[in-house]
Amino acid sequence: MRMITATATEMQNNFGHYLNFVMSVQESIVTKNGKEAGRFTSKEIAVFYSGRFLTGIYFGKF
């Protein structure tokens, strides 16, 4: 999986580019004032991590 970092302004000005990027099952980190503010991920990645979290695998309970 490839991941890129973009500032909030860059993400705002080039939203279509980043949308296409995450739709290809990639992930973008959004920064604001040099600090990570959030992540922009595809639905598939979000569902994968949600499933792992809900089953407890994420925390090593199994």
Secondary structure, 3 states (H helix, E strand, C coil): CCEEEEEHHHHHHCHHHHHHHHHCCCEEEEEECCEEEEEEECHHHHHHHHHHHHHCHHHCCC
